[in-house]
Amino acid sequence: MLDDINLPLILLAALLATGSPGPATLAIAGASMKSGRGFGLAVAGGVSTGSLMWSTAAAFGLGAVMLANAWLFEAMRYCGAAYLLYLAFRSARSALKAGEIHARSGTYSSLKRAYAAGLGLHLTNPKAILFFGSLYAVGVPAQASPLTLATIIAAVALQSTLVFHGYALLFSSPPLSRGYMRLRRWFEGAFALAFGAAGLKILTTRLQ
């Protein structure tokens, strides 16, 4: 029994949020094309874990506690913006580097680092806690049972995992990987602009 929860509507909202282009999907796409499927899936695994953590926190009210303490949200916002700007710098430096690079030259030194990068990226993304906070505040009544909350958390987590890992599988396909190798500097320049824009947007956004 889901306490009259409209689960399909909740999943649709979550799908639109996770499927839309953003820092997480950019990181997954970049790792998949540059370093191969394993690294892309590792980043996707970290992002999925971060999504699950924020979803669980919001479902049980921890997100509201964070938003009520402005300094916590501000600290997270600055960390997230700094990391995105670092990714922008790294991509820009790669774009300016002439010559070919070896295929599958790892962006990350290990799968663990790739996973940690995905996790850190999503845990420091203010959009994630704002989205999940709104999702549970608006779409789930306060008197929802623990079983209902657990069901929603599991359903959203499964869907997010499929979406993020699907991106990794898509962008690690041979045609896209070959395209990246041919147009490496253009791709890196686009990544630099996108990460930089996302970082500046987070840095200049104020919580209302």
Secondary structure, DSSP 8 states (H G I E B T S, - for coil): --TT--HHHHHHHHHHHHHS-SHHHHHHHHHHHHH-HHHHHHHHHHHHHHHHHHHHHHHTTHHHHHHHSHHHHHHHHHHHHHHHHHHHHHHHHHHTS-S---TT--SSSSHHHHHHHHHHHHHT-HHHHHHHHHHHHHHS-TT--HHHHHHHHHHHHHHHHHHHHHHHHHHTSHHHHHHHHHTHHHHHHHHHHHHHHHHHHHHH----
